[in-house]
Amino acid sequence: MLFGKKSGIKNRNRERYDRVRRLMWIKCESCDRLVYYKDYKDNLYICPRCGRAFIMSPKQRFDLLFDDKNWERLTSPTVSDDPLQFVDRVAYADRLAEMRSETGVYDAITTADGEIGGVPSTVCVLNGLFMMGSMGRAAGDAIVASMEHAIETKRPFVMVVASGGARMQENILSLMQMARTTVAVNKLHANGIPYIVILTDPTYGGVTASFAMLGDIHIAERGARIGFAGRRVIEQNIREKLPSNFQTAEYLYEHGMVDMVVERRDLHDALARVLHVLTKVPREPKQIVATTPALDTHKKVRGMGETDAYDKVLLARHENRPHFLDYINGIVDEWTYLAGDRLYAEDCAMGSGIGYWRGIPSVIIGQEQGRTIETRQKHRFGMANPDGYRKAQRMMRLAEKFNLPLISLFDTAGAFAGREGEERGQSQAVATSMSVGLSIKTPYVAVNVGQGGSGGAIAIGTADRILMLENAIYSVIAPESCASILWKDNKFKAAAASAMKLTARDMANLNVIDEIIPEPDKGAHTNWQTTMELLSSAVAEHITQLQEIPVSELPGRRAEKFLAMTRDVEIYQPEPVADHD
């Protein structure tokens, strides 16, 4: 036994053996097993046995995030120690001295400048190794100074957080840091500085309840525990056993609080993709490569051929027609999916994210219907809950903050009709989505790529330019439902479709849309490549035109556009045949 209490080892050598043991082996707090230090270090300080991610020092974080481990540390402000003269079992001043000696840093915040994906950036680390990353006056001052530095140098600001919350030994002085750091975050937002928060294990208390949950984009490190109150406190308070995944990064993702959950080794690349778009790093248009799924051409579509209008309805719903994620995969480069409404849930019926659309850095939203039985159930056939529409509103505001074009690809039978939607305010969510879309000061292009169903569609369709694929439809209600209500019989659905004037040509005649995008012969479902080339070029052309208009003028023009709709509507109708009986 190399490092045990073996007889024969003299007491004067015990300290040396213990030191060597600590340097070569560590004990994982999660699985309680010894891990060889070199394996642990090579695995980016993650237990290779159970996957538990240990706290990294600021230097280790900087080496991980900055290009080529090249960075320059910034000098943090200093403050007077222990203004409250706090003493528990040990004087607070002695605790500070011990921590400074052990970690080699002044307090819990360390900041550095460098490049991430070639983008000059500032990274601030709240060090969980210094008094559990608790936030006191020194940390608050350092965070404020770091954010002001980012504003002055116009650098994106990345906040890496590991903390137990506000520092108890400073009582009310630590509590005030929540407000002070929030003031600094507001300044970042007001100056258009990208603010990205990386939430690591553990992050709790006054830190999560202030600057750590106010980012433009929240990235959670996989497996991180994140919350306000601790798990044991909550269980004691409500006297219930919490789920095993409660307050994990994955749990917060499901509940709409973080945009993505990322493995530690992938953090640099994830940050680089986000920063490229938000800072508008130039990029050549991606070559579109789309493969059309195999199609059974002999399969008869029930109802096809009754009326031209109902044929369009069936084509818009065709199971082989490309959907939101298909367009993203075919057209968009450096795509980053952004999740969550920051209030309750991640609704995957509403897709959202950032990327390059034909070389144009953009924010993109749209309904995803799914293709298999499992994915259709997961996405609820593109029918979003209030959470999805509130996520869309968040994306609209993100586009406005960074003056990025907003592209909407809407394709839904309507907003989801269910109890939970009503409980969480479906009507309010749809109404607010229209309101925000009409008011944002950034170019906004919406495309009806399939079914434009009722409020669920127009919620993300109040754009500067509205385009429509040739075989898409736009209506207040499905023709089947219209027939059931007005004709009292569903079999009149084709007649209802004709009467409703729901095709792209009808929309153009009614001045509801600005352009019809042609589809390949027999429909978009037969040739994805051509469809995506036509759609992507049309959208890019309209964005280019809109970018020549001052953004301050866009909301006013948008408002006038919609106010003018439905005025003096004239559509040719056949003369009624006289009854000569």
C-alpha positions, 0 to 999 in steps of 0.5 A: 500500500503506497499511501496508507498508514503503513507501519515503519513510516516515521512521523517526520515523513507523514506530512511529506507522504500526505502532500504527495498523496494530495497531489496525485489523488483526489476524492470525488465529492459525488462518487466518493472514489479516488481519481488519479489527478492527471486523469482528472486534469486531462478531463478538464477537472471533471471526474472521469468515473461519474462525470461530476464537474469540479470548480475550476480556478480563474486561471483554468477558466481563462485557459479554457475560454480564451483562444490559445490560452492567451489572456491578460488579467485586469486589476480589481479594485480593493476595499476595506476589510471587515467593516462590521467587525464580524466574528463567528467561530473565527474572525472574518478578517482571519478568514479573508487572510486565510483565503487570500493565502490559499488561493493567491487572489484578493477576493472572489472575482478575477477578470481578464481580457482576451479573444474568443473565436477571434472576438475581443472579449472580457471574461469575469470569473466568480471563483467558487474556491474563494469562500464558496464564491460568496459575493461581498463588497470586494466582489461587487466592486470588481463586477461593477468595474469589470462591466464598466471596462467592457462598456468602455472598450466595447467588448462582449462581457462573459460572466462565469459564475460559481457561488453560494450566494451573498456573503453572510459576514457582510450582512446588509452590505453584501445584500446591496451588491445584488442591486449594485451589480444589477445597475451595472448589468442595466448599463451593459444592456443600455450600451448594447454590449453582449452579456453572456452568463455561464452558470456552473456548479454550484450557483445559488442565492443572491447571485442567481437572484441578481446579475447571474440571471440577467444575461442576454444568453444563459449557458449552463454547464452540464450537471451544474446545480443552480437555484435560489434556495438550497434543496434541503431548505426547500424540502424542509420548507414544503415537507416534500421530496424533490425530484432527483434532477431538481435544480440541475442545469437540465432541469432549468433548461426544461423550465425555460431558464437557460438557453443551452446546456453545454459540456465543459469542453464545448464552452469555447466553441459555443461562446465563439458561435454566439459572439460571431453573430452578436458582434456581426463578424463577416461570413460568406453565405453557406452553400445550401445543400438539402436532400429531399426525403424519399416520397411515395408518388403513388400514394393518393392524397384524400381530397385532392382535386376537389377545388384548387383552394383545397388542393393548396390546403393539402399541399401546405400540410403535406407530410414531406414538406420542409419545416422550420428545422429543415430550413435552418439545417439547409440555409443557416450557418453557425446556428445556435438554438436558444431555448426558454422563455425565462419564466416557466418552460422551454416550448419546442413547438416554437424554434428560436436561435441565432445564425447566419442567413445567407451570410447575414447575422440574424435572429430566427424564430418559427414553429416546428411541426416535427416529422415522425410520430415522436417528434410531432408529439414533442413539438405538438404539430407546431402549436405553441403554448404561451411559453413559446410565444414569450420565447419569441418575444425574447428573441424579438427584443434580442434582435432589437438590442443588437440590431440584427434582422429578425426572420420568422418562418411561421407554420402552424394550425394555430396556438395550442388549445389546452388547459395549461395554455389558458392557465398561463395566458395564451391570449395575452402571449399571442397579443404581446407577441404581435405588439412586440413585433410591431414595435421593435426597431430592427428589420423584420421579415416573416415568411408563411412556409406552410400553414398560417393558422389564426392568431398562432401565425400572426403572432410572429407575422407582424413584420415589415415584409411578409412573404408566402410560399406558393402553396402555403395557406393563411386563414382565421380557421381551418376550412374543415372547422369552418365547414362544420360550423357554417355548413354544419357538415365537414364534407363542405371543407373544399367549398369552404376553402374556396370561399375563405380565399386562403391561398397565396394568390388570394393574400396578394390580391388582398394586399396582406403579403408582399411577395409570393415565393414560387415553389418547384413544380408539384410543390416544395415537398418534391424538391427541398433544394430549389425551395430553400434556394428560392426562399433564402434569396427572397428573404435576404433581398428583403433584409438588404432593402430594409437595412437601408431604412433607418431603424427608428423609422421601421416601427412607424412604417410597419404600423402604417402597413398594417393599418392600411390592410383591409381598407377598400378591399375589392376581390372579383366575384362571379355575378350571381346567376338569376333564378328564372324559375 
